Amino acid sequence: NLVDLLVDKIRQLSGHTIDILTLCSCIGNRFDLDMVSLVTGQTLEQVLPAITEAIREGLVGKTAQHYVFLHDRIQEAAYSMIPDQEKAAFHYRIGRIELARNDAVQLRKKIFYIVDQLKFGMDCFPDPAEKTEFIGLCLEAGRKAKRATAYVQATGYLKTGIALLEADSWAEAHSVAYELHRELLECLYLTGHFEEGEELFQFTLERTKSIIDIANLSSLMIILYTSQGNFEKALKIGYQASKTVGYPLPQRTSDIRVGLALVHLWLTFRGKKVQDLIQLPDIQDPELIASGHLFINTGTVVYYSNPNLFALTIIEGNRITFEHGNWEMSDYSLTALACILGSVIGLYPLGYRLGQTALAMCDRKPGHTNRCRIHFLFA
């Protein structure tokens, strides 16, 4: 066994070197003298002879910026020599030191390393404040991993944070509890754990009281169901959530109802030019924005199955723009309205002007995520 042989070799070193080397194995495959000094509480002059002996024995090497174990098995052997009851304390101390010595920018870069270290040292948290801080770090690490499409790793970080939540967290720390569960819901679906995701959605929805959070959570679940082709469940959530936000969508929609909604929409904008839509102020109310997303996502579900309801959801999305101002989906909903006015009703000149206005809105937003959808609809 290679590890056993390496353990025997390490035991032939001086006691001081063994202590330093085993601690370095907790830091990672690579380490720097400053970190070793901080963790051990010894000066650089005290640490350096131990590292030098390890280099001389072919266990550690030096790069331009770091010292490194020359093989993963060497690190594994050194780590196996630490009593289990001491490992958590080492990892906790390393994590806290890294957390303290990095500013916000560096913290984002090292978030995985810091969370991993503190995760191994969770038993050493001295008070609830540190545990609460760690839960927030788990959320940040989970989000970063999800952005990098490392969904399995993101799931692990988010589940670690959720496991540490107190029973009263939904009342005392609702925002963090909600965000952890919402991010995890998306990761579960992206990794194919659909049943677990459905259970998590119901669990989270039952504990969510804010209209904004309910609308956003429902929009996410509609998108996830739609991506699976499960339109019936997606639409059911859309109906339920629309009641919560105060704009209930009818399950049956006649041509007359759509026509009346369209007339009412246009009356809210009477006396103005289509181009004036570009100059409308941006909406600052997050509740309206969340409701708008809910209507647009519900409309996507019924595009083929219920054209009248699709039209009504698009009209509702535009009503938010016409009455309150522009938001991130104004250009998309306006393009969809242009398609309805032109292709369905036959008002092609008006539909074309609305479409051009939507393109102008889109061009004012560099890197707009809906650019392709808007140009596709306009074409």
Order of alpha helices (4+ residues) and beta strands (2+ residues): alpha-alpha-beta-alpha-alpha-beta-beta-alpha-alpha-alpha-alpha-alpha-alpha-alpha-alpha-alpha-alpha-alpha-alpha-alpha-alpha-alpha-alpha-alpha
